[in-house]
Amino acid sequence: MRIPPPLDFDVRPLLAQGKAPLPAILNAVANLEEAQALRLIAPFDPAPLRDLLAQRGFDCLTSEDRNGVWTLVFSPRQGV
């Protein structure tokens, strides 16, 4: 099975417009291909989102760069 590359989603433009990013994030998750991960770029660590997607069967790897930009890769758990 070919695993597609992660879908990149940067929430910073939505936040800059004063929009809540959660609906767009959940829409992106709903439209992922089988076994595809979501690579989220955010200006902070969205811990509640990590918990929500963990409940929906995703593991998360996080990193923060020196400018305070967070990259979170949500990958579907095997067999979920």
ROTITI-771446 format. One record per residue (C-alpha): residue number from 1; residue in one letter; chain; x, y, z. Coordinates in nm, 3 decimals. Example, Ala and Ser with C-alpha at 12.3 -4.5 7.8 and 13.67 -1.06 7.14 Angstrom:
BEGIN
1|A|A|1.230|-0.450|0.780
2|S|A|1.367|-0.106|0.714
end
This chain:
BEGIN
1|M|A|0.000|0.000|0.000
2|R|A|0.130|0.343|-0.095
3|I|A|0.110|0.588|0.196
4|P|A|0.038|0.940|0.072
5|P|A|0.254|1.227|0.197
6|P|A|0.117|1.422|0.493
7|L|A|-0.141|1.689|0.424
8|D|A|0.008|2.025|0.527
9|F|A|-0.225|2.261|0.710
10|D|A|-0.108|2.596|0.849
11|V|A|-0.358|2.745|1.095
12|R|A|-0.174|3.075|1.136
13|P|A|-0.363|3.255|0.854
14|L|A|-0.699|3.153|1.007
15|L|A|-0.590|3.273|1.349
16|A|A|-0.467|3.603|1.201
17|Q|A|-0.816|3.654|1.057
18|G|A|-0.972|3.588|1.398
19|K|A|-1.126|3.260|1.282
20|A|A|-1.143|2.947|1.494
21|P|A|-0.932|2.682|1.320
22|L|A|-1.098|2.374|1.469
23|P|A|-1.372|2.332|1.205
24|A|A|-1.116|2.356|0.924
25|I|A|-0.882|2.113|1.101
26|L|A|-1.159|1.858|1.154
27|N|A|-1.261|1.897|0.789
28|A|A|-0.901|1.831|0.682
29|V|A|-0.888|1.522|0.905
30|A|A|-1.216|1.396|0.759
31|N|A|-1.074|1.428|0.408
32|L|A|-0.743|1.250|0.468
33|E|A|-0.669|0.954|0.245
34|E|A|-0.629|0.614|0.405
35|A|A|-0.314|0.607|0.622
36|Q|A|-0.241|0.974|0.544
37|A|A|-0.107|1.200|0.820
38|L|A|-0.188|1.564|0.885
39|R|A|0.106|1.803|0.936
40|L|A|-0.028|2.100|1.130
41|I|A|0.162|2.428|1.167
42|A|A|0.056|2.646|1.463
43|P|A|0.190|2.934|1.673
44|F|A|0.134|2.732|1.994
45|D|A|0.097|2.374|2.113
46|P|A|-0.275|2.291|2.076
47|A|A|-0.290|2.035|2.360
48|P|A|-0.672|2.001|2.349
49|L|A|-0.651|1.917|1.978
50|R|A|-0.388|1.653|2.049
51|D|A|-0.623|1.496|2.305
52|L|A|-0.923|1.513|2.069
53|L|A|-0.741|1.351|1.779
54|A|A|-0.588|1.088|2.009
55|Q|A|-0.945|0.987|2.098
56|R|A|-1.012|0.958|1.725
57|G|A|-0.720|0.723|1.667
58|F|A|-0.427|0.952|1.586
59|D|A|-0.078|0.958|1.733
60|C|A|0.104|1.290|1.741
61|L|A|0.467|1.393|1.710
62|T|A|0.542|1.753|1.803
63|S|A|0.829|1.993|1.759
64|E|A|0.881|2.362|1.821
65|D|A|1.130|2.573|1.630
66|R|A|1.331|2.858|1.780
67|N|A|1.068|3.108|1.660
68|G|A|0.792|2.941|1.861
69|V|A|0.628|2.777|1.559
70|W|A|0.490|2.432|1.635
71|T|A|0.474|2.146|1.389
72|L|A|0.245|1.860|1.484
73|V|A|0.219|1.546|1.275
74|F|A|-0.101|1.352|1.341
75|S|A|-0.070|0.998|1.208
76|P|A|-0.348|0.740|1.212
77|R|A|-0.275|0.451|1.445
78|Q|A|-0.224|0.116|1.278
79|G|A|-0.538|-0.096|1.286
80|V|A|-0.768|0.190|1.390
end
